[in-house]
């Protein structure tokens, strides 16, 4: 309320002579009625007025970076980017049927240690992949050695500052911090599906989730009231109407003024327009919005905290689905881009970049023990190879032997085997 005035003072004849309000004496009853009719066209708010806005049909504006304020979007982007960044990325040198890790290759340290002087490999991959998830593409400028032409550093470029242009029929890119166009062969470009931001493609679905979040904030910020109507038998001028609205909002609006007692005089009435959370189906809208975001990014809902009652077998199955259908397509695109942009043409096919997915596919101790037992007995892994999988040192040359079980024979050889065992026993007893 205005200091020193009650709600009715604003409407009273005495208030008109006060310095706060000097109405035009030419106002007539007809003009006041017309003003009241005009206000009547917008004075009654919809019970979902908190959703009104610009940008999407849900009434909120959605931008790529702004969508990160939605917890489901943030969780999906963080999960995918950090999952890939945490994987070991090796360069394998292939020589016939043999394969070895090419730790001496000049590109190896860029991919695994420090792509640039100011950034670690983990931070680099996490940022460039998150840019691709948010903006559709992630960019890194390839700095090459003057004499060798080999990549010596990878400089991350902010995706939202990159613009694509055509120059003499060729695609080029322009960044606001660089004074020259950049050709695609000088950029490591990590693309999302079709190179288009999933947030931009699904603005309506994400906008609905953001609108539900804003609705909850406004709901609790107004003390659980979406709005209300002050009514009187008198006809108000525009000035009286606006002052009454502002003074009421000042005294009774906001969470701090929730449930304050209102004193109304001279027939002034307040009729609240309540929308309960059940009536607005708020919980269902929030859950559906988060599920929609998880579906957009192909992330199992349990991984962003939507499902609490997930069994062990169900979680293991979801982990496998996440790796196969979410991470593998991203990994394949990154490996192909590394081959095309960071390796020389003569090396392609002989030096192969590969992410190591074993760390994500590792089971529990019991499952790994069963796998290793089968591998050792079948001969397709040696003891040293098993120890390497468990980050243990080799035991020496004898650990490189591949062993097989000899207690399984074809039925046709059983008689000969039995005879040899019998003869051996007879010789031992003799």
C-alpha positions as CSV (number, residue, x, y, z in Angstrom):
1,X,0.0,0.0,0.0
2,X,1.0,3.6,-0.4
3,X,2.4,4.9,3.0
4,X,-0.4,6.3,5.2
5,X,-3.3,5.2,3.1
6,X,-5.8,2.3,3.3
7,X,-7.2,0.5,0.2
8,X,-10.3,2.6,0.3
9,X,-8.4,5.9,0.5
10,X,-7.2,5.3,-3.0
11,X,-10.8,5.1,-4.2
12,X,-12.2,7.9,-2.0
13,X,-13.1,11.4,-3.1
14,X,-10.7,12.8,-0.5
15,X,-7.8,11.0,-2.1
16,X,-8.4,12.9,-5.4
17,X,-7.3,16.2,-3.8
18,X,-4.1,14.7,-2.5
19,X,-0.8,15.4,-4.2
20,X,-0.5,11.7,-5.2
21,X,-3.5,12.0,-7.5
22,X,-4.7,14.9,-9.5
23,X,-7.4,13.7,-12.0
24,X,-8.3,15.6,-15.1
25,X,-11.6,17.4,-14.2
26,X,-12.8,16.9,-17.8
27,X,-13.2,13.2,-17.1
28,X,-16.8,12.3,-17.4
29,X,-18.8,9.3,-16.3
30,X,-18.9,8.1,-19.9
31,X,-15.1,8.2,-20.2
32,X,-14.7,6.3,-16.9
33,X,-17.0,3.6,-18.1
34,X,-15.1,3.3,-21.4
35,X,-11.8,3.0,-19.5
36,X,-13.3,0.4,-17.3
37,X,-14.5,-1.6,-20.3
38,X,-11.0,-1.4,-21.9
39,X,-9.5,-2.7,-18.7
40,X,-12.0,-5.5,-18.6
41,X,-10.5,-6.9,-21.8
42,X,-7.3,-7.9,-19.9
43,X,-8.0,-7.6,-16.2
44,X,-9.1,-11.3,-15.8
45,X,-6.0,-13.4,-16.1
46,X,-5.9,-17.0,-17.2
47,X,-5.2,-19.4,-14.4
48,X,-2.1,-20.4,-16.4
49,X,-0.9,-16.9,-16.8
50,X,2.5,-17.8,-15.4
51,X,3.2,-19.7,-18.6
52,X,2.8,-16.7,-20.9
53,X,5.9,-15.5,-22.6
54,X,7.7,-15.3,-26.0
55,X,9.7,-17.8,-28.0
56,X,7.7,-21.0,-27.8
57,X,4.1,-22.0,-27.6
58,X,4.7,-22.8,-23.9
59,X,5.4,-19.1,-23.4
60,X,9.1,-19.1,-22.5
61,X,12.1,-18.2,-24.6
62,X,14.5,-21.1,-25.2
63,X,18.2,-20.7,-26.1
64,X,20.9,-23.3,-26.3
65,X,22.8,-22.0,-23.2
66,X,19.6,-21.0,-21.4
67,X,18.3,-24.5,-21.6
68,X,21.2,-25.6,-19.4
69,X,19.3,-24.1,-16.5
70,X,16.9,-27.0,-16.8
71,X,18.3,-29.8,-14.6
72,X,17.4,-32.6,-17.1
73,X,19.3,-30.9,-20.0
74,X,22.3,-30.1,-17.7
75,X,22.4,-33.7,-16.5
76,X,22.2,-35.2,-20.0
77,X,24.9,-32.9,-21.4
78,X,27.2,-33.4,-18.5
79,X,26.7,-37.2,-18.5
80,X,27.5,-37.7,-22.2
81,X,30.4,-35.3,-22.3
82,X,32.1,-36.5,-19.1
83,X,31.6,-40.2,-20.0
84,X,33.5,-39.8,-23.3
85,X,36.1,-37.5,-21.8
86,X,36.9,-40.1,-19.1
87,X,37.7,-42.8,-21.7
88,X,41.2,-43.6,-22.7
89,X,41.9,-42.7,-26.4
90,X,44.6,-44.7,-28.0
91,X,46.3,-44.6,-31.4
92,X,46.9,-48.2,-32.6
93,X,49.6,-48.9,-35.2
94,X,48.5,-51.8,-37.3
95,X,51.1,-54.1,-38.9
96,X,49.4,-57.0,-40.6
97,X,47.7,-59.0,-37.8
98,X,49.7,-57.3,-35.1
99,X,48.5,-54.1,-33.3
100,X,50.4,-52.0,-30.8
101,X,49.7,-48.6,-29.1
102,X,51.6,-45.9,-31.0
103,X,52.7,-43.9,-27.9
104,X,55.5,-42.4,-30.0
105,X,53.2,-40.8,-32.5
106,X,53.2,-37.0,-32.3
107,X,49.4,-36.8,-32.2
108,X,49.2,-39.3,-29.2
109,X,50.0,-36.7,-26.6
110,X,47.5,-34.2,-28.0
111,X,44.7,-36.7,-27.6
112,X,45.7,-38.1,-24.2
113,X,47.7,-35.5,-22.3
114,X,47.5,-31.8,-23.3
115,X,45.9,-30.6,-26.6
116,X,47.1,-27.1,-25.8
117,X,49.2,-25.4,-23.2
118,X,46.2,-24.2,-21.2
119,X,44.0,-27.3,-21.2
120,X,44.1,-30.9,-20.2
121,X,42.8,-33.7,-22.5
122,X,39.9,-34.4,-20.2
123,X,38.7,-30.7,-20.1
124,X,39.2,-30.4,-23.9
125,X,37.0,-33.4,-24.8
126,X,34.4,-32.5,-22.2
127,X,34.1,-29.0,-23.5
128,X,34.1,-29.7,-27.2
129,X,31.6,-32.5,-26.8
130,X,29.3,-30.4,-24.6
131,X,29.5,-27.6,-27.3
132,X,28.4,-30.2,-29.9
133,X,25.5,-31.4,-27.6
134,X,24.3,-27.8,-26.9
135,X,25.0,-26.0,-30.2
136,X,25.2,-28.9,-32.7
137,X,28.9,-28.6,-33.4
138,X,32.1,-28.3,-31.3
139,X,35.2,-26.6,-32.8
140,X,38.9,-26.7,-32.2
141,X,41.5,-24.8,-34.3
142,X,44.3,-27.1,-35.4
143,X,47.7,-25.4,-35.1
144,X,50.3,-27.2,-37.3
145,X,54.0,-27.1,-37.2
146,X,55.6,-24.8,-39.8
147,X,58.0,-27.4,-41.1
148,X,56.4,-30.8,-40.5
149,X,52.7,-29.8,-41.0
150,X,51.9,-32.0,-38.0
151,X,49.3,-30.9,-35.5
152,X,51.1,-29.4,-32.5
153,X,48.1,-27.9,-30.6
154,X,44.3,-27.9,-30.6
155,X,42.7,-24.6,-29.5
156,X,39.1,-24.8,-28.4
157,X,36.8,-22.2,-30.1
158,X,33.5,-21.2,-28.6
159,X,30.8,-22.7,-30.7
160,X,28.3,-19.9,-30.2
161,X,30.7,-17.4,-31.8
162,X,31.3,-19.5,-35.0
163,X,29.5,-18.6,-38.2
164,X,29.6,-20.6,-41.4
165,X,30.1,-18.8,-44.7
166,X,30.6,-19.6,-48.4
167,X,33.7,-18.2,-50.0
168,X,34.3,-18.9,-53.7
169,X,32.0,-21.8,-53.5
170,X,33.8,-23.3,-50.5
171,X,32.6,-23.6,-46.9
172,X,34.5,-21.5,-44.5
173,X,34.0,-20.5,-40.8
174,X,34.5,-17.2,-39.1
175,X,35.0,-16.7,-35.4
176,X,34.6,-13.3,-33.8
177,X,38.1,-13.5,-32.1
178,X,39.9,-14.3,-35.3
179,X,40.5,-11.9,-38.2
180,X,40.6,-14.4,-41.0
181,X,38.3,-17.1,-42.3
182,X,39.0,-20.7,-41.3
183,X,38.8,-23.6,-43.7
184,X,37.3,-26.9,-42.5
185,X,40.6,-28.8,-42.9
186,X,42.1,-26.5,-40.2
187,X,39.3,-27.3,-37.7
188,X,38.5,-30.4,-35.7
189,X,34.7,-30.4,-35.9
190,X,32.7,-32.6,-33.6
191,X,29.1,-32.8,-34.9
192,X,25.9,-33.8,-33.2
193,X,23.3,-35.7,-35.3
194,X,23.0,-33.8,-38.6
195,X,25.1,-31.0,-37.1
196,X,22.0,-29.3,-35.7
197,X,21.5,-28.4,-32.0
198,X,19.1,-30.9,-30.4
199,X,17.9,-28.0,-28.1
200,X,17.0,-25.9,-31.1
201,X,15.3,-28.8,-32.9
202,X,13.2,-29.6,-29.8
203,X,12.5,-26.1,-28.5
204,X,8.8,-26.8,-27.9
205,X,9.4,-29.9,-25.8
206,X,12.2,-28.2,-23.8
207,X,10.2,-25.0,-23.6
208,X,7.3,-26.9,-22.0
209,X,9.7,-28.3,-19.3
210,X,11.1,-24.8,-18.7
211,X,7.6,-23.4,-18.5
212,X,6.7,-25.9,-15.8
213,X,9.8,-25.0,-13.8
214,X,8.9,-21.3,-14.1
215,X,5.3,-21.9,-13.1
216,X,6.5,-23.6,-9.9
217,X,8.8,-20.7,-9.1
218,X,6.1,-18.2,-9.6
219,X,3.6,-20.4,-7.7
220,X,5.7,-20.6,-4.6
221,X,6.9,-17.0,-5.0
222,X,3.4,-15.8,-4.8
223,X,2.6,-17.9,-1.7
224,X,0.7,-20.5,-3.6
225,X,-1.6,-18.0,-5.4
226,X,-1.6,-17.7,-9.1
227,X,-3.6,-14.4,-8.9
228,X,-6.8,-12.9,-7.8
229,X,-9.4,-10.1,-8.5
230,X,-10.1,-7.0,-6.5
231,X,-13.7,-5.8,-7.3
232,X,-15.7,-2.8,-6.4
233,X,-19.1,-1.3,-7.4
234,X,-17.4,1.9,-8.3
235,X,-15.9,2.8,-11.7
236,X,-12.2,3.5,-11.6
237,X,-10.1,5.8,-13.7
238,X,-6.9,4.4,-15.2
239,X,-4.8,6.2,-12.6
240,X,-6.9,4.8,-9.7
241,X,-6.8,1.4,-11.2
242,X,-3.0,1.3,-11.6
243,X,-2.4,2.7,-8.1
244,X,-4.7,0.2,-6.6
245,X,-3.0,-2.7,-8.4
246,X,0.5,-1.5,-7.5
247,X,-0.3,-0.9,-3.8
248,X,-1.9,-4.3,-3.5
249,X,1.0,-6.0,-5.1
250,X,3.4,-4.1,-2.8
251,X,1.6,-5.2,0.3
252,X,0.5,-8.7,-0.5
253,X,2.6,-9.9,-3.4
254,X,5.7,-12.1,-3.2
255,X,6.6,-15.0,-0.9
256,X,7.6,-12.8,2.0
257,X,4.0,-11.4,2.1
258,X,2.3,-14.7,1.7
259,X,-0.7,-15.2,4.0
260,X,-0.7,-11.6,5.3
261,X,-4.1,-10.4,6.5
262,X,-5.7,-8.0,4.0
263,X,-7.9,-5.1,5.4
264,X,-10.6,-4.1,2.9
265,X,-13.0,-1.2,3.3
266,X,-16.2,0.1,1.8
267,X,-17.2,-2.9,-0.2
268,X,-13.9,-3.7,-1.8
269,X,-13.7,-7.4,-2.4
270,X,-10.8,-9.8,-3.1
271,X,-11.5,-13.1,-4.9
272,X,-8.5,-15.3,-5.2
273,X,-8.0,-17.5,-8.3
274,X,-6.2,-20.5,-6.9
275,X,-4.7,-23.3,-9.1
276,X,-3.6,-26.2,-7.0
277,X,-0.6,-28.3,-8.0
278,X,-2.9,-31.2,-8.5
279,X,-5.2,-29.2,-10.8
280,X,-2.3,-28.0,-13.0
281,X,-0.8,-31.6,-13.0
282,X,2.5,-30.0,-12.2
283,X,4.3,-33.1,-11.1
284,X,3.3,-35.0,-14.2
285,X,4.3,-32.2,-16.4
286,X,7.7,-31.9,-14.8
287,X,8.3,-35.7,-15.0
288,X,7.2,-35.8,-18.6
289,X,9.4,-32.9,-19.5
290,X,12.5,-34.6,-17.9
291,X,11.6,-37.8,-19.7
292,X,11.3,-35.9,-23.0
293,X,14.8,-34.4,-22.5
294,X,16.2,-37.8,-21.7
295,X,14.6,-39.2,-24.9
296,X,16.1,-36.3,-27.0
297,X,19.6,-37.0,-25.8
298,X,19.1,-40.8,-25.7
299,X,20.0,-41.1,-22.0
300,X,18.4,-43.7,-19.8
301,X,16.1,-41.9,-17.4
302,X,17.6,-43.6,-14.3
303,X,21.0,-42.0,-15.1
304,X,19.6,-38.5,-14.6
305,X,17.7,-39.4,-11.4
306,X,14.2,-40.1,-12.7
307,X,13.9,-43.7,-11.6
308,X,14.9,-44.6,-8.1
309,X,13.7,-48.2,-8.0
310,X,15.9,-49.8,-10.6
311,X,17.1,-53.4,-10.1
312,X,20.7,-54.4,-10.5
313,X,19.9,-56.3,-13.7
314,X,17.9,-53.4,-15.0
315,X,20.7,-50.9,-14.3
316,X,23.3,-53.2,-16.0
317,X,21.1,-53.5,-19.1
318,X,20.6,-49.7,-19.2
319,X,24.3,-49.2,-18.9
320,X,24.8,-51.4,-21.9
321,X,22.1,-49.7,-23.9
322,X,23.6,-46.3,-23.0
323,X,27.1,-47.4,-24.3
324,X,25.8,-49.0,-27.5
325,X,23.1,-46.5,-28.6
326,X,24.3,-43.2,-27.1
327,X,28.1,-43.2,-26.7
328,X,29.2,-45.4,-29.6
329,X,27.7,-43.1,-32.4
330,X,29.5,-40.1,-30.8
331,X,32.7,-42.1,-30.5
332,X,32.6,-43.2,-34.1
333,X,32.2,-39.7,-35.3
334,X,35.1,-38.4,-33.2
335,X,37.4,-41.2,-34.3
336,X,36.6,-40.5,-38.0
337,X,37.2,-36.8,-37.5
338,X,40.6,-37.5,-35.9
339,X,41.6,-39.8,-38.8
340,X,40.6,-37.2,-41.4
341,X,42.0,-34.1,-39.8
342,X,45.0,-35.1,-37.5
343,X,46.6,-38.0,-39.4
344,X,48.5,-37.9,-42.7
345,X,46.9,-39.5,-45.7
346,X,49.5,-42.2,-45.8
347,X,48.9,-43.1,-42.2
348,X,45.2,-43.7,-42.5
349,X,44.4,-47.4,-42.1
350,X,47.7,-48.0,-40.5
351,X,47.3,-45.7,-37.5
352,X,43.8,-46.1,-36.0
353,X,42.3,-43.9,-33.2
354,X,40.2,-46.0,-30.7
355,X,38.4,-45.1,-27.5
356,X,38.7,-47.9,-24.9
357,X,35.2,-48.7,-23.8
358,X,36.2,-51.5,-21.4
359,X,36.1,-49.2,-18.4
360,X,32.4,-48.6,-19.0
361,X,31.6,-52.2,-19.8
362,X,33.4,-53.7,-16.7
363,X,31.1,-55.8,-14.6
364,X,31.5,-56.5,-10.9
365,X,34.3,-58.6,-9.5
366,X,32.4,-61.9,-9.7
367,X,31.5,-61.3,-13.4
368,X,35.0,-60.3,-14.3
369,X,36.4,-63.4,-12.6
370,X,34.1,-65.7,-14.6
371,X,35.1,-63.9,-17.8
372,X,38.8,-64.2,-17.1
373,X,38.5,-67.9,-16.1
374,X,36.8,-68.7,-19.4
375,X,39.3,-66.6,-21.4
376,X,42.3,-68.4,-19.7
377,X,40.9,-71.9,-20.1
378,X,39.9,-71.3,-23.7
379,X,43.3,-69.8,-24.6
380,X,42.2,-66.5,-26.1
381,X,43.8,-64.5,-23.3
382,X,47.1,-64.9,-21.4
383,X,47.8,-64.3,-17.8
384,X,49.6,-61.0,-18.5
385,X,46.6,-59.8,-20.7
386,X,44.2,-60.5,-17.8
387,X,46.5,-58.7,-15.4
388,X,46.7,-55.7,-17.8
389,X,42.9,-55.5,-17.8
390,X,43.1,-55.2,-14.0
391,X,45.8,-52.5,-14.1
392,X,48.4,-55.0,-12.7
393,X,52.0,-55.5,-13.8
394,X,53.0,-58.6,-15.9
395,X,54.6,-61.6,-14.2
396,X,57.2,-62.1,-16.9
397,X,57.6,-64.0,-20.2
398,X,55.8,-67.1,-18.8
399,X,52.7,-65.0,-18.4
400,X,52.5,-64.4,-22.1
401,X,51.8,-68.1,-22.8
402,X,48.3,-69.0,-24.0
403,X,47.0,-72.2,-22.3
404,X,44.2,-74.6,-23.3
405,X,42.5,-77.4,-21.4
406,X,43.3,-80.9,-22.7
407,X,40.5,-82.8,-20.9
408,X,38.1,-82.4,-23.8
409,X,38.4,-84.9,-26.6
410,X,36.2,-86.0,-29.6
411,X,34.3,-89.2,-28.9
412,X,36.0,-90.9,-31.8
413,X,39.4,-90.5,-29.9
414,X,38.2,-91.8,-26.5
415,X,39.4,-95.4,-27.1
416,X,42.9,-94.3,-28.2
417,X,43.1,-91.9,-25.2
418,X,42.0,-94.6,-22.8
419,X,44.5,-97.0,-24.2
420,X,47.3,-94.5,-23.8
421,X,46.4,-93.9,-20.2
422,X,46.2,-97.6,-19.5
423,X,49.6,-98.2,-21.1
424,X,51.1,-95.3,-19.1
425,X,49.8,-96.7,-15.8
426,X,51.1,-100.2,-16.6
427,X,54.5,-98.8,-17.3
428,X,54.5,-96.9,-14.0
429,X,53.5,-100.0,-12.0
430,X,56.1,-102.2,-13.7
